[in-house]
Structure formats: structure tokens, C-alpha cells
């Protein structure tokens, strides 16, 4: 018996079609558009799409990736092997979108691991992620005289580089690139997302043409070829044979201060059924005041986070000195990857509430 013939796509001129974008806008209020390599996209999708389905189920987000060989306009030639960047769009509750964002960073690191193995070189904890932003939101990330960019750099060690106006092929969009260690990039990207999430153009900009399509031609004509500047580190077009587990160490303040040294075992590089259920551990620091708010009266809030997400959360003892040289409390979140990222986002928001009150 022959397998059924696949229906031809009717939106081949789009990375994210108008219909897909409209469906996603009904699932806000948080929206995110990122650009990833083919290898990273393959890890996010998983075998038969199982990883992506698990991630959507765990977070409640709608996640759309552009089809294979459907690249963000202007990005072709920017990845290793001469390919381009595929588009990842996310819509859902803000905390859930942050969780997916962290998973995309993890997938980028996993693509780097596969590339390092293939090239027989040492693995370096260093990734580059790209976030597409509407013009109207870029000022929120830059700040007057670059003050916000400087704050993000001081807090995470990551410099947010944004393409100049007029240097992006897609009208009314600019691309923010963040490069550094996985944990720090995750923290910086989360800050960028929080700054722009309220911009009313974040939803409409999910609609994205593909390079070379009729929808792309008008935009292409207005921008000189090769005008976009891309950091090609960690961009690999050869998808890995199996989606291996991913893990990140998210942070607050100086995100790398309390993280143990990077090692394959710490990142959960054993084989498993799907990325969403694989073991993951995140470390980050909070002040004593933030820790008290995270724990809640009689431990009620912390217990509810563990019960709702399925993650395990532990805090170091008060007064115990950390590797960063402070007496902040070290928070360790462990469990299945999707559960850990959901718990991480919830705890960071809870800590932010305490910080705002003090």
C-alpha cells in the first residue's frame, strides 16, 4: 500500500504565511520571532515533529518554523555552507514564550555540539542567536544614548548588536544578534523580549516572506545585496542525525557567576526519546529578599511551582558563599527540559516582583 500523497503547500512564498500569522496573533499576548540555522530547526522539530509538539503542549504556545529552504530575506549566504536562516515564530503567554526562547538557545548550542563532533574540535560554550524586531521596538532595547544596551551588557556580559536602519531586507524590521556563553545569551535574550513584548507591532510582524518569493521581491529591490551583517558562529546547515538532549543554565544578574564548569554530562548529552523530556538543569542566583518571595509563606509558592511544572527546585542555605563571591542564594532547577524552563521563567518573574518592591 502506497503512502498518501502529501498536499502541495499553498503558502510556498512565505516563511510564515499571513494565515499562520493571524492564527498566532489570536494566541498572544506574547510574540517572538527568531532566526535559526537548519541544524537548530531540526533539533527543535525533532523526529516526526515530536519535539515541537511536546514543546507546544508543555508551554501552551503556538510555534511555527519556516519550511526547509525557506529563509529569512537577506540571510542567504550567512550560514556555514551558504544557506540562510529559517524563521521561528512563537505566540503565547509571556512566561511560556520565554521558556520557548530558552529552548531555542539550547537548540543552538546543541547544533554547535554536533558541529564540533563532526569537525573533531573541542566544544566551546558559545552561541549566537538572532531576534527579529520591529523598528518601533528597537529604541526600547537601545535606550537613550545606548543606555539600555549598556545595562544589558553590564548585567549579562552580552552586547546586543542591532542591524542599522535600512540594512534589513524585510521592511520595518531590524535584527538583534547576541553572542556569548549559552546561559548569558539566554538571560540577555529574555531581557530583550521583556523590553519589546508590549510593542503593538510584535504580532503583525510574524508574517514573513521567504527569500526569492514574489512577496519578497519589492522589499529586496530597496536594499543593496549583502547589506546585512551576520555573525555566522554556530550557524550550521547540516542537520544532526538525532536530536540529542539540550540544557541551559539560566541566570539573573551575572548569569555565569554561579554555574559549574561546562561538561558534556552537565548538559545532558546522553541519548533519549525526545528533547522535551530530557534531563535539564538551570542554575541562577537571587538575593535573600528574592529568595523569601520565591519560597512564599510556609513554602507555598515554591511548592505550587514544582507541582504545576513538574520541576524540582532547590535553594542554597542562607549565608552560604557562592562561586561569584556573594552570599546570594543559588537556585537549582532540575527535571525534564520543558518543565525546567517553565519553572525558571516563573521563578524569575517572582524574583522580579520582590526586586521591584525593595
N, C-alpha and C positions, 0 to 999 in steps of 0.2 A: 504493500500500500504506500503510495507516494504521499509525502507531507503536503499539507495545503499550501498553495501559493500565497506568498505574502502580498498584501495590498500595497500598491505603489503609494509613496508619500505624496501628499498634495501640497506640502509646505517646504519643498526642497530648496527654495530660495531663502530660507530662514534658518538661523541658528536656533532662535526662539521665535515661533510664529506669533502673529497678532492674537490668534485664538488662545494659544498657550499662555501668553502674557496676560490676557484678560481673565482667564481662569485663575491664574496665580494672584492677581490683584484682589480677587474675592476671598483670598485666604490670608490676608495680612494680619496685623499692621506692619510686620517687619519684612523688608525685602532686601535681597543681596544679589549682586552679580559679580562673579569671579571668572577669571580666565585661567585655564589649566592645560597641561600637555595631554597628549593622547594616553601616555602611560598613567598619569594621575587619574584621568577619566575612567580608564579601565579598572583601576583599583576601586574607585567609588561605585562603579556599576556592579562589579562582581560577576561571577559566573551565572549566566542566565538572568542577570539583573537582580539577583537575590540580595546582595549587599545594599543596593539602593532601596529596595523595597523595605528591608529591615530598618534602615535609617529613617525612611519616611514614617514607618509605623511607630518607631520609638519616639520620634520628635513631633509628629503631627504636622510636619511641614510638607509642602509640595516642592519637589526638587526636579528640575528639568536640565538635561545636558544636551548640547547640540549633537547631532548625529556625527558619526565618523566622517572625517574630511570636510566638515562644515566648520570653518574657522572664523574667528572674530576678524572683521575687516581691518586690514593693515598689519596683521600679526604674522602672515605667512612669511617664512624665512627666518623667524625669530627664535625657533626652537632647534635643538640639535637634529640634524638630518634634513633641515629645510622645511619642516612642517609649520603649523601655526598653533594658535591657542583655541581650544574648544571653550564654549561658554557654559557656565554652571549658574543657574538661577534658582533662588530659594525664596519661598514665601511661607510665613507662619508667625507664631508668637515670637516676640523679640528674644526671649531666653532660648527658645528652641532654635531659632536661626543662628544664634551664637554657637550653639552646640554643633550645628552642621558646619559652620565656618571652621571650627577647631578640627573637625573631621577632615575637611578639605586640606588643611595644613598638614595633618598627619599623613594623608594620602600622598601629598607632595614629597614628604620625607621618605615614604615607602618606595616611591618611584626612584628616588635618589639611591636607596639601598640596593634595589635591583640593578641600577646602572653601575654602581660601584662593584657589585659582584660580577657583572658581565665584563667590565673593563679591568677586573682584577686589581682594583685600587682600594686604598683604605677609605672606609666610610667616614665622612665628616658631617657633624650635626650642623647643617647649614641649608636653608631653603630660601626660595624666592616665591612670593605669591603676588598675584595681581588682582586688584579690585577695580571694577569699572564704576565711575561715579558721575552723576550729572554735574554740569558746570555749577549749578546753583549750590551744590553741597560742598564743593571743593574749598570754598572760603571758610567753611566751618572746620575743616581739617587743617588748613594752613594757619588761620588766625591772623590778626593784625601784625604785620611785620614778621610773620612766620612764628608767632609766639606759641601757637598750639602745636605745630610740628616740633618745636624745641621741647615742649613739655613731654610729648610722647617719647622723644628721643632720650630725655633725661630719665624718664620712668622705666623704659623698657630696653634702652640701648639700640633701638631701631629707628633709622631715618626713613620717613615716608616720602618717597620721591613721586611727584605727580607730573605727568606729561604737560608741557606748556600748552596754553590755549592755541588752537589752530593746528596743532601737531597730531591730532587724533582724527582718524578717518570717519568714525561714526559721529554725526553731528551732535553737538551739545553734550558730549561725553569726554571725560579725561580718565586716564588710567593711573591708579596709585600702585606703586611697586614697593614691597617691603622685603628686605633681605637680612638674614641673620640666623641665629640658632632657633630651632623649632619652637621652643617654649616662649622665647621672647617675641617671635613673629606672631604667634597665636595671641599673646597679650596685646601687642600693638594693633593687630588687625581688629580685635574686639573693640578696642578704643575707637578706632576709625568708624566701625559700624555704629557704635553708640552715638557718635557725633552726628552722623548723617541720617540715622533711621527716621527722624521726623520730617525730613525733606519730602515735600509732596511729589517730587519728580522721581523718587526711587522706584515706585510701582510702574509708571508708564515706560520707564527706560528698560524694563525687562525685555520688551520686544526688540529683537536684534537680527539684522540681515546677515547673510553669510557672504564671505568674500567671493566676488565674481558673479553674484546673482544680479538680476535686474533691479532688485531693491537696494543693491549696494552701489550701482553704477554712478548715480548722481552724487552721492557722498564722496566716492573715490575721486571724481574729477576735480573736486575742490581742494584736495590735499596732495602735495607732491609725493611721488613714490619714495619709499624708505624714509619717510619723515618721522615715524615713530621710533622712540629709543627704548629698547627692551634689554633687560638683564636676562641673559639666557641660561644662567646657572639653574640647574635642577629641571630643565625642560627636556624631557626625553620622549621621543615619538614612538619608540618600540614598546608596546605594552608588555608587562611581565607575564610569564606563563600562568601564574597563580596569584590571586590577591592574598598576600600574606598579612598578618595582623599589624595593626598600627597602634601607636601610643604616643601621647604627648604629655609634657609636664607644664601645665598652665601656671601662670603666676600673677602676682599683684605687686606693684612697686617694682623692685628689681627682680624680675621673674626667674633669673638663673641663680640667684643667690643661694637658695636652699636645695636646689636639685642635686641629686647624687650624680657622679660621673656617668657619662653616656656609655652604654654597653648593649650588645645585642639582646641579652636576657632581660635587661630593664625595659627594652622596647617591645618585648613580647614577640620575637621573631620566629616563634615556632609555628608550624603549620596548623591549620584549623579549618572548620567548615565555612566560616564567613567572617568578614571584618567586624561586623556589628556586634558579634557575640564574643569576640576575642578579648583576652585579658588586657587591661589598660590601667595605668597608674598616673595620677597627676599630683604634683606637689606645689604648694604655694604658701606664702606667709601672710598672716594677719596680725593686727595689733591685739592687745588684751581686750580692749573695748569691743573690737570687731568680733573677736572670738566669743565673748559673752553673748553677743547678739545672735551669732550663728548657732550657738548651743540652745539658747532660749530658756525660758523658765522651766526648771526641772528637766532640761534636755529635750523639751517638747519639739522645738523646731527642727533640731538635728535628727531626731527620731523620725519625724514626718518626711524629711528629705530622703532618708535611707529607705523608708517604706515605699515612697512614691516612685523612686528611681531604680531601686534595687542595687544601688552602690553602697559600699562600706566607707564611712568617713571617720577618720581618727585625728585628734588634735594632740600636739605635744604638750607636756606639762608646763604650767605657768612658771616662768623664770628660767627655763631651760635654754641655754645659749645655742644659737643656730650657727650654721656654717657662715652665714652672712655677717656674724659678729654682733647680731642684735638678740634681744630676748623676746622677739616676736614669737607667736605660736605657729608651728609648722602644721599645715593641714595636709593630710594624705587621703586621697580619694582613690579607691580601687574597685574593680569589678568589670563587667562587660563594657566595651568601649562606648556604646551609645548611652548606657546608664551613667557612666562616669562623666561624660561631657554634659549631660543634663544636670547632674548634681553639681558639677563645677560651676555652671552658669548661674544656678540658683544660689549657691553659696557666695559667689562674687557679688551678686546683686544685694544679698542680705548684708554683706560686709560694707558695701557702698552706703546702705541706709545708715549704718552706725557711724560711718565716717562723716556723713553729711550732718548728723546731729551734733557731733563733737566740735 
